Structures are given as C-alpha cells and as structure tokens.
Amino acid sequence: MVGVLPGGAAFSAAWAFRQLPLRGVEQVVAAALLVVSGAFAALSLFVFPSAGAFTAG
C-alpha cells in the first residue's frame, strides 16, 4: 500500500486501519495485523541482506 497511496507509510497504515473494520475485521485484530506486518517488514530488512552477505562470503 505504501507505493500505491500518496502520503507515505504513515498515511497508508492509517488508511488500512480505517478500512479493515469497514470490511468486518475487529479493531484489535486490525491493530495486531498492522503491528505484525510491520515487524515482519523490519525483520526482512535485516534477514535478506544478512543472508546475501553470508552467501556472498
């Protein structure tokens, strides 16, 4: 969503948080979804370059 919506990551997260309850998702689940997806995104910024550096030697 960050690349599709103007305004960057903060606007995109706020928009997604508002849209999920409109589609029947509870607010607690929507918040947990955004937290977990953000954590996975941050983790991937560490894991993939580390794996590439390890593989390259």
All heavy atoms as TSV, in Angstrom:
chain	resi	resn	atom	element	x	y	z
A	1	MET	N	N	0.801	-1.199	0.000
A	1	MET	CA	C	0.000	0.000	0.000
A	1	MET	C	C	0.841	1.259	0.000
A	1	MET	O	O	0.384	2.275	-0.445
A	1	MET	CB	C	-0.904	0.013	1.230
A	1	MET	CG	C	-1.960	-1.069	1.225
A	1	MET	SD	S	-2.999	-0.906	-0.184
A	1	MET	CE	C	-4.414	-0.204	0.531
A	2	VAL	N	N	2.046	1.191	0.536
A	2	VAL	CA	C	2.877	2.381	0.637
A	2	VAL	C	C	3.179	2.934	-0.745
A	2	VAL	O	O	3.187	4.138	-0.953
A	2	VAL	CB	C	4.175	2.073	1.403
A	2	VAL	CG1	C	5.110	3.256	1.383
A	2	VAL	CG2	C	3.856	1.687	2.827
A	3	GLY	N	N	3.428	2.069	-1.697
A	3	GLY	CA	C	3.746	2.522	-3.037
A	3	GLY	C	C	2.541	2.966	-3.837
A	3	GLY	O	O	2.672	3.641	-4.846
A	4	VAL	N	N	1.351	2.600	-3.409
A	4	VAL	CA	C	0.150	2.910	-4.162
A	4	VAL	C	C	-0.498	4.201	-3.674
A	4	VAL	O	O	-0.943	5.016	-4.474
A	4	VAL	CB	C	-0.860	1.749	-4.056
A	4	VAL	CG1	C	-2.153	2.076	-4.768
A	4	VAL	CG2	C	-0.252	0.482	-4.616
A	5	LEU	N	N	-0.558	4.395	-2.378
A	5	LEU	CA	C	-1.211	5.569	-1.818
A	5	LEU	C	C	-0.217	6.712	-1.639
A	5	LEU	O	O	0.894	6.500	-1.174
A	5	LEU	CB	C	-1.825	5.236	-0.448
A	5	LEU	CG	C	-2.983	4.254	-0.461
A	5	LEU	CD1	C	-3.405	3.916	0.952
A	5	LEU	CD2	C	-4.164	4.826	-1.217
A	6	PRO	N	N	-0.622	7.920	-1.995
A	6	PRO	CA	C	0.268	9.051	-1.734
A	6	PRO	C	C	0.309	9.356	-0.249
A	6	PRO	O	O	-0.626	9.069	0.476
A	6	PRO	CB	C	-0.387	10.198	-2.516
A	6	PRO	CG	C	-1.823	9.811	-2.608
A	6	PRO	CD	C	-1.853	8.308	-2.646
A	7	GLY	N	N	1.400	9.912	0.225
A	7	GLY	CA	C	1.491	10.293	1.627
A	7	GLY	C	C	2.432	9.431	2.430
A	7	GLY	O	O	2.726	9.742	3.570
A	8	GLY	N	N	2.880	8.317	1.891
A	8	GLY	CA	C	3.872	7.511	2.572
A	8	GLY	C	C	3.299	6.441	3.485
A	8	GLY	O	O	2.105	6.130	3.468
A	9	ALA	N	N	4.190	5.900	4.298
A	9	ALA	CA	C	3.857	4.743	5.128
A	9	ALA	C	C	2.844	5.081	6.215
A	9	ALA	O	O	1.943	4.288	6.499
A	9	ALA	CB	C	5.117	4.168	5.746
A	10	ALA	N	N	2.978	6.239	6.842
A	10	ALA	CA	C	2.058	6.588	7.934
A	10	ALA	C	C	0.634	6.754	7.419
A	10	ALA	O	O	-0.323	6.250	8.029
A	10	ALA	CB	C	2.528	7.861	8.622
A	11	PHE	N	N	0.468	7.432	6.309
A	11	PHE	CA	C	-0.860	7.599	5.730
A	11	PHE	C	C	-1.433	6.256	5.301
A	11	PHE	O	O	-2.617	5.975	5.493
A	11	PHE	CB	C	-0.808	8.556	4.541
A	11	PHE	CG	C	-2.137	8.753	3.873
A	11	PHE	CD1	C	-3.090	9.576	4.428
A	11	PHE	CD2	C	-2.432	8.081	2.695
A	11	PHE	CE1	C	-4.321	9.733	3.822
A	11	PHE	CE2	C	-3.654	8.238	2.084
A	11	PHE	CZ	C	-4.610	9.069	2.639
A	12	SER	N	N	-0.592	5.420	4.717
A	12	SER	CA	C	-1.035	4.110	4.260
A	12	SER	C	C	-1.502	3.230	5.424
A	12	SER	O	O	-2.522	2.555	5.329
A	12	SER	CB	C	0.093	3.423	3.504
A	12	SER	OG	O	-0.281	2.132	3.121
A	13	ALA	N	N	-0.750	3.249	6.524
A	13	ALA	CA	C	-1.137	2.453	7.691
A	13	ALA	C	C	-2.435	2.963	8.293
A	13	ALA	O	O	-3.305	2.165	8.678
A	13	ALA	CB	C	-0.026	2.481	8.732
A	14	ALA	N	N	-2.597	4.279	8.362
A	14	ALA	CA	C	-3.840	4.848	8.897
A	14	ALA	C	C	-5.021	4.498	8.008
A	14	ALA	O	O	-6.105	4.154	8.496
A	14	ALA	CB	C	-3.701	6.360	9.037
A	15	TRP	N	N	-4.834	4.561	6.700
A	15	TRP	CA	C	-5.905	4.220	5.773
A	15	TRP	C	C	-6.293	2.745	5.912
A	15	TRP	O	O	-7.473	2.406	5.960
A	15	TRP	CB	C	-5.467	4.519	4.343
A	15	TRP	CG	C	-6.533	4.244	3.337
A	15	TRP	CD1	C	-7.552	5.072	2.971
A	15	TRP	CD2	C	-6.707	3.046	2.581
A	15	TRP	NE1	N	-8.333	4.459	2.029
A	15	TRP	CE2	C	-7.832	3.214	1.776
A	15	TRP	CE3	C	-5.989	1.851	2.508
A	15	TRP	CZ2	C	-8.269	2.226	0.899
A	15	TRP	CZ3	C	-6.431	0.869	1.638
A	15	TRP	CH2	C	-7.560	1.063	0.841
A	16	ALA	N	N	-5.282	1.876	5.989
A	16	ALA	CA	C	-5.561	0.445	6.139
A	16	ALA	C	C	-6.274	0.154	7.449
A	16	ALA	O	O	-7.198	-0.656	7.492
A	16	ALA	CB	C	-4.265	-0.346	6.063
A	17	PHE	N	N	-5.865	0.846	8.524
A	17	PHE	CA	C	-6.507	0.632	9.820
A	17	PHE	C	C	-7.970	1.065	9.782
A	17	PHE	O	O	-8.821	0.450	10.430
A	17	PHE	CB	C	-5.758	1.391	10.915
A	17	PHE	CG	C	-6.301	1.145	12.288
A	17	PHE	CD1	C	-6.059	-0.054	12.928
A	17	PHE	CD2	C	-7.068	2.098	12.931
A	17	PHE	CE1	C	-6.562	-0.301	14.191
A	17	PHE	CE2	C	-7.572	1.869	14.188
A	17	PHE	CZ	C	-7.320	0.664	14.816
A	18	ARG	N	N	-8.281	2.115	9.039
A	18	ARG	CA	C	-9.680	2.547	8.915
A	18	ARG	C	C	-10.481	1.626	8.005
A	18	ARG	O	O	-11.691	1.463	8.197
A	18	ARG	CB	C	-9.741	3.978	8.376
A	18	ARG	CG	C	-9.348	5.025	9.374
A	18	ARG	CD	C	-9.716	6.418	8.895
A	18	ARG	NE	N	-9.275	6.683	7.531
A	18	ARG	CZ	C	-8.134	7.269	7.206
A	18	ARG	NH1	N	-7.306	7.656	8.138
A	18	ARG	NH2	N	-7.831	7.479	5.936
A	19	GLN	N	N	-9.843	1.034	7.005
A	19	GLN	CA	C	-10.563	0.207	6.052
A	19	GLN	C	C	-10.872	-1.191	6.577
A	19	GLN	O	O	-11.903	-1.764	6.226
A	19	GLN	CB	C	-9.763	0.087	4.748
A	19	GLN	CG	C	-9.668	1.378	3.979
A	19	GLN	CD	C	-11.012	1.884	3.537
A	19	GLN	OE1	O	-11.825	1.142	2.991
A	19	GLN	NE2	N	-11.249	3.168	3.774
A	20	LEU	N	N	-10.005	-1.744	7.388
A	20	LEU	CA	C	-10.216	-3.117	7.867
A	20	LEU	C	C	-11.506	-3.278	8.669
A	20	LEU	O	O	-12.255	-4.229	8.408
A	20	LEU	CB	C	-8.996	-3.589	8.648
A	20	LEU	CG	C	-7.777	-3.884	7.777
A	20	LEU	CD1	C	-6.540	-4.098	8.643
A	20	LEU	CD2	C	-8.021	-5.084	6.903
A	21	PRO	N	N	-11.818	-2.395	9.626
A	21	PRO	CA	C	-13.097	-2.555	10.327
A	21	PRO	C	C	-14.317	-2.398	9.415
A	21	PRO	O	O	-15.362	-3.004	9.670
A	21	PRO	CB	C	-13.074	-1.452	11.389
A	21	PRO	CG	C	-11.634	-1.207	11.626
A	21	PRO	CD	C	-10.989	-1.393	10.281
A	22	LEU	N	N	-14.197	-1.625	8.355
A	22	LEU	CA	C	-15.304	-1.499	7.402
A	22	LEU	C	C	-15.573	-2.807	6.677
A	22	LEU	O	O	-16.669	-3.033	6.176
A	22	LEU	CB	C	-15.001	-0.400	6.378
A	22	LEU	CG	C	-14.916	1.021	6.924
A	22	LEU	CD1	C	-14.525	1.989	5.808
A	22	LEU	CD2	C	-16.218	1.430	7.567
A	23	ARG	N	N	-14.577	-3.676	6.651
A	23	ARG	CA	C	-14.717	-4.974	5.988
A	23	ARG	C	C	-14.958	-6.105	6.979
A	23	ARG	O	O	-14.812	-7.269	6.653
A	23	ARG	CB	C	-13.484	-5.246	5.146
A	23	ARG	CG	C	-13.434	-4.361	3.915
A	23	ARG	CD	C	-12.072	-4.293	3.307
A	23	ARG	NE	N	-12.014	-3.636	2.021
A	23	ARG	CZ	C	-12.219	-2.349	1.793
A	23	ARG	NH1	N	-12.546	-1.552	2.788
A	23	ARG	NH2	N	-12.125	-1.838	0.588
A	24	GLY	N	N	-15.289	-5.752	8.234
A	24	GLY	CA	C	-15.686	-6.751	9.208
A	24	GLY	C	C	-14.593	-7.227	10.147
A	24	GLY	O	O	-14.804	-8.171	10.905
A	25	VAL	N	N	-13.426	-6.615	10.115
A	25	VAL	CA	C	-12.328	-7.011	10.992
A	25	VAL	C	C	-12.405	-6.175	12.263
A	25	VAL	O	O	-12.582	-4.967	12.198
A	25	VAL	CB	C	-10.965	-6.793	10.284
A	25	VAL	CG1	C	-9.818	-7.145	11.195
A	25	VAL	CG2	C	-10.912	-7.592	9.005
A	26	GLU	N	N	-12.277	-6.834	13.409
A	26	GLU	CA	C	-12.299	-6.097	14.677
A	26	GLU	C	C	-11.073	-5.196	14.774
A	26	GLU	O	O	-10.019	-5.483	14.223
A	26	GLU	CB	C	-12.308	-7.070	15.848
A	26	GLU	CG	C	-13.562	-7.912	15.921
A	26	GLU	CD	C	-13.518	-8.872	17.095
A	26	GLU	OE1	O	-12.745	-8.638	18.029
A	26	GLU	OE2	O	-14.265	-9.858	17.049
A	27	GLN	N	N	-11.203	-4.080	15.523
A	27	GLN	CA	C	-10.109	-3.123	15.628
A	27	GLN	C	C	-8.879	-3.729	16.279
A	27	GLN	O	O	-7.754	-3.406	15.903
A	27	GLN	CB	C	-10.546	-1.886	16.391
A	27	GLN	CG	C	-11.381	-0.948	15.565
A	27	GLN	CD	C	-11.620	0.369	16.271
A	27	GLN	OE1	O	-11.474	0.472	17.479
A	27	GLN	NE2	N	-12.002	1.363	15.507
A	28	VAL	N	N	-9.065	-4.616	17.253
A	28	VAL	CA	C	-7.921	-5.257	17.913
A	28	VAL	C	C	-7.161	-6.128	16.919
A	28	VAL	O	O	-5.923	-6.112	16.876
A	28	VAL	CB	C	-8.392	-6.087	19.123
A	28	VAL	CG1	C	-7.260	-6.891	19.714
A	28	VAL	CG2	C	-9.033	-5.188	20.167
A	29	VAL	N	N	-7.889	-6.850	16.102
A	29	VAL	CA	C	-7.254	-7.710	15.098
A	29	VAL	C	C	-6.571	-6.858	14.029
A	29	VAL	O	O	-5.465	-7.180	13.583
A	29	VAL	CB	C	-8.295	-8.661	14.466
A	29	VAL	CG1	C	-7.683	-9.484	13.347
A	29	VAL	CG2	C	-8.894	-9.559	15.534
A	30	ALA	N	N	-7.204	-5.755	13.640
A	30	ALA	CA	C	-6.603	-4.864	12.644
A	30	ALA	C	C	-5.301	-4.269	13.175
A	30	ALA	O	O	-4.305	-4.196	12.448
A	30	ALA	CB	C	-7.589	-3.758	12.279
A	31	ALA	N	N	-5.290	-3.851	14.427
A	31	ALA	CA	C	-4.070	-3.299	15.022
A	31	ALA	C	C	-2.979	-4.365	15.099
A	31	ALA	O	O	-1.817	-4.095	14.779
A	31	ALA	CB	C	-4.364	-2.739	16.403
A	32	ALA	N	N	-3.350	-5.569	15.512
A	32	ALA	CA	C	-2.365	-6.654	15.593
A	32	ALA	C	C	-1.816	-6.984	14.212
A	32	ALA	O	O	-0.613	-7.231	14.059
A	32	ALA	CB	C	-3.004	-7.892	16.220
A	33	LEU	N	N	-2.664	-6.967	13.208
A	33	LEU	CA	C	-2.226	-7.232	11.839
A	33	LEU	C	C	-1.193	-6.209	11.391
A	33	LEU	O	O	-0.163	-6.568	10.821
A	33	LEU	CB	C	-3.428	-7.204	10.899
A	33	LEU	CG	C	-3.083	-7.332	9.430
A	33	LEU	CD1	C	-3.182	-8.785	9.020
A	33	LEU	CD2	C	-3.996	-6.472	8.615
A	34	LEU	N	N	-1.442	-4.944	11.659
A	34	LEU	CA	C	-0.500	-3.904	11.252
A	34	LEU	C	C	0.814	-3.998	12.023
A	34	LEU	O	O	1.890	-3.781	11.458
A	34	LEU	CB	C	-1.128	-2.532	11.431
A	34	LEU	CG	C	-2.277	-2.218	10.469
A	34	LEU	CD1	C	-2.908	-0.882	10.807
A	34	LEU	CD2	C	-1.799	-2.245	9.036
A	35	VAL	N	N	0.742	-4.334	13.300
A	35	VAL	CA	C	1.967	-4.476	14.100
A	35	VAL	C	C	2.802	-5.656	13.608
A	35	VAL	O	O	4.029	-5.538	13.418
A	35	VAL	CB	C	1.624	-4.618	15.599
A	35	VAL	CG1	C	2.837	-5.051	16.399
A	35	VAL	CG2	C	1.073	-3.313	16.143
A	36	VAL	N	N	2.160	-6.787	13.390
A	36	VAL	CA	C	2.889	-7.981	12.950
A	36	VAL	C	C	3.457	-7.788	11.546
A	36	VAL	O	O	4.606	-8.155	11.281
A	36	VAL	CB	C	1.974	-9.223	13.016
A	36	VAL	CG1	C	2.613	-10.419	12.335
A	36	VAL	CG2	C	1.651	-9.541	14.463
A	37	SER	N	N	2.678	-7.203	10.646
A	37	SER	CA	C	3.204	-6.991	9.296
A	37	SER	C	C	4.353	-5.989	9.302
A	37	SER	O	O	5.317	-6.151	8.544
A	37	SER	CB	C	2.099	-6.531	8.345
A	37	SER	OG	O	1.621	-5.258	8.720
A	38	GLY	N	N	4.282	-4.985	10.159
A	38	GLY	CA	C	5.401	-4.052	10.290
A	38	GLY	C	C	6.634	-4.719	10.853
A	38	GLY	O	O	7.765	-4.448	10.421
A	39	ALA	N	N	6.436	-5.608	11.817
A	39	ALA	CA	C	7.573	-6.328	12.398
A	39	ALA	C	C	8.220	-7.245	11.364
A	39	ALA	O	O	9.451	-7.318	11.276
A	39	ALA	CB	C	7.113	-7.146	13.607
A	40	PHE	N	N	7.410	-7.923	10.559
A	40	PHE	CA	C	7.967	-8.779	9.510
A	40	PHE	C	C	8.706	-7.952	8.458
A	40	PHE	O	O	9.751	-8.371	7.957
A	40	PHE	CB	C	6.890	-9.630	8.842
A	40	PHE	CG	C	6.514	-10.854	9.620
A	40	PHE	CD1	C	5.187	-11.207	9.779
A	40	PHE	CD2	C	7.478	-11.662	10.184
A	40	PHE	CE1	C	4.835	-12.337	10.486
A	40	PHE	CE2	C	7.141	-12.803	10.896
A	40	PHE	CZ	C	5.803	-13.133	11.052
A	41	ALA	N	N	8.178	-6.787	8.132
A	41	ALA	CA	C	8.854	-5.921	7.163
A	41	ALA	C	C	10.205	-5.469	7.701
A	41	ALA	O	O	11.208	-5.476	6.978
A	41	ALA	CB	C	7.973	-4.721	6.829
A	42	ALA	N	N	10.245	-5.065	8.969
A	42	ALA	CA	C	11.500	-4.630	9.571
A	42	ALA	C	C	12.487	-5.795	9.672
A	42	ALA	O	O	13.688	-5.627	9.421
A	42	ALA	CB	C	11.241	-4.030	10.947
A	43	LEU	N	N	11.989	-6.967	10.021
A	43	LEU	CA	C	12.852	-8.139	10.126
A	43	LEU	C	C	13.442	-8.519	8.766
A	43	LEU	O	O	14.611	-8.885	8.676
A	43	LEU	CB	C	12.074	-9.316	10.713
A	43	LEU	CG	C	12.841	-10.608	10.924
A	43	LEU	CD1	C	13.928	-10.406	11.980
A	43	LEU	CD2	C	11.892	-11.709	11.360
A	44	SER	N	N	12.633	-8.389	7.723
A	44	SER	CA	C	13.137	-8.742	6.388
A	44	SER	C	C	14.235	-7.792	5.937
A	44	SER	O	O	15.110	-8.186	5.162
A	44	SER	CB	C	11.998	-8.759	5.377
A	44	SER	OG	O	11.537	-7.446	5.128
A	45	LEU	N	N	14.225	-6.549	6.425
A	45	LEU	CA	C	15.297	-5.615	6.082
A	45	LEU	C	C	16.622	-6.026	6.700
A	45	LEU	O	O	17.680	-5.590	6.257
A	45	LEU	CB	C	14.937	-4.202	6.542
A	45	LEU	CG	C	13.840	-3.514	5.744
A	45	LEU	CD1	C	13.483	-2.179	6.392
A	45	LEU	CD2	C	14.260	-3.303	4.307
A	46	PHE	N	N	16.584	-6.853	7.704
A	46	PHE	CA	C	17.806	-7.376	8.313
A	46	PHE	C	C	18.165	-8.754	7.753
A	46	PHE	O	O	19.315	-9.023	7.442
A	46	PHE	CB	C	17.638	-7.468	9.833
A	46	PHE	CG	C	18.785	-8.162	10.512
A	46	PHE	CD1	C	20.001	-7.539	10.668
A	46	PHE	CD2	C	18.638	-9.461	10.972
A	46	PHE	CE1	C	21.068	-8.184	11.275
A	46	PHE	CE2	C	19.691	-10.121	11.585
A	46	PHE	CZ	C	20.906	-9.483	11.738
A	47	VAL	N	N	17.184	-9.626	7.617
A	47	VAL	CA	C	17.445	-11.025	7.259
A	47	VAL	C	C	17.961	-11.166	5.826
A	47	VAL	O	O	18.967	-11.845	5.605
A	47	VAL	CB	C	16.173	-11.882	7.463
A	47	VAL	CG1	C	16.332	-13.263	6.863
A	47	VAL	CG2	C	15.839	-11.981	8.938
A	48	PHE	N	N	17.327	-10.535	4.871
A	48	PHE	CA	C	17.721	-10.729	3.480
A	48	PHE	C	C	19.108	-10.184	3.173
A	48	PHE	O	O	19.919	-10.874	2.531
A	48	PHE	CB	C	16.666	-10.181	2.526
A	48	PHE	CG	C	15.400	-10.999	2.518
A	48	PHE	CD1	C	14.192	-10.425	2.866
A	48	PHE	CD2	C	15.415	-12.340	2.187
A	48	PHE	CE1	C	13.029	-11.165	2.875
A	48	PHE	CE2	C	14.263	-13.095	2.189
A	48	PHE	CZ	C	13.063	-12.502	2.528
A	49	PRO	N	N	19.449	-8.966	3.602
A	49	PRO	CA	C	20.837	-8.541	3.365
A	49	PRO	C	C	21.857	-9.391	4.109
A	49	PRO	O	O	22.956	-9.640	3.602
A	49	PRO	CB	C	20.855	-7.089	3.869
A	49	PRO	CG	C	19.448	-6.643	3.800
A	49	PRO	CD	C	18.628	-7.858	4.080
A	50	SER	N	N	21.516	-9.834	5.319
A	50	SER	CA	C	22.441	-10.692	6.058
A	50	SER	C	C	22.643	-12.016	5.342
A	50	SER	O	O	23.772	-12.521	5.258
A	50	SER	CB	C	21.910	-10.935	7.471
A	50	SER	OG	O	21.817	-9.735	8.177
A	51	ALA	N	N	21.572	-12.586	4.841
A	51	ALA	CA	C	21.682	-13.844	4.104
A	51	ALA	C	C	22.490	-13.656	2.825
A	51	ALA	O	O	23.310	-14.516	2.474
A	51	ALA	CB	C	20.303	-14.385	3.774
A	52	GLY	N	N	22.304	-12.534	2.165
A	52	GLY	CA	C	23.085	-12.256	0.962
A	52	GLY	C	C	24.559	-12.078	1.266
A	52	GLY	O	O	25.417	-12.566	0.536
A	53	ALA	N	N	24.860	-11.382	2.351
A	53	ALA	CA	C	26.261	-11.179	2.743
A	53	ALA	C	C	26.893	-12.506	3.143
A	53	ALA	O	O	28.071	-12.773	2.827
A	53	ALA	CB	C	26.349	-10.191	3.899
A	54	PHE	N	N	26.137	-13.346	3.838
A	54	PHE	CA	C	26.658	-14.653	4.247
A	54	PHE	C	C	26.899	-15.543	3.021
A	54	PHE	O	O	27.913	-16.250	2.949
A	54	PHE	CB	C	25.675	-15.317	5.208
A	54	PHE	CG	C	26.114	-16.663	5.670
A	54	PHE	CD1	C	27.147	-16.801	6.596
A	54	PHE	CD2	C	25.504	-17.809	5.192
A	54	PHE	CE1	C	27.545	-18.052	7.033
A	54	PHE	CE2	C	25.907	-19.059	5.625
A	54	PHE	CZ	C	26.934	-19.189	6.549
A	55	THR	N	N	25.978	-15.494	2.074
A	55	THR	CA	C	26.092	-16.310	0.876
A	55	THR	C	C	27.267	-15.841	0.003
A	55	THR	O	O	27.979	-16.653	-0.578
A	55	THR	CB	C	24.793	-16.271	0.066
A	55	THR	OG1	O	23.720	-16.698	0.903
A	55	THR	CG2	C	24.844	-17.170	-1.148
A	56	ALA	N	N	27.436	-14.537	-0.091
A	56	ALA	CA	C	28.499	-13.988	-0.933
A	56	ALA	C	C	29.889	-14.255	-0.333
A	56	ALA	O	O	30.888	-14.218	-1.045
A	56	ALA	CB	C	28.306	-12.490	-1.115
A	57	GLY	N	N	29.894	-14.486	0.945
A	57	GLY	CA	C	31.175	-14.839	1.567
A	57	GLY	C	C	31.830	-13.662	2.138
A	57	GLY	O	O	32.898	-13.397	2.377
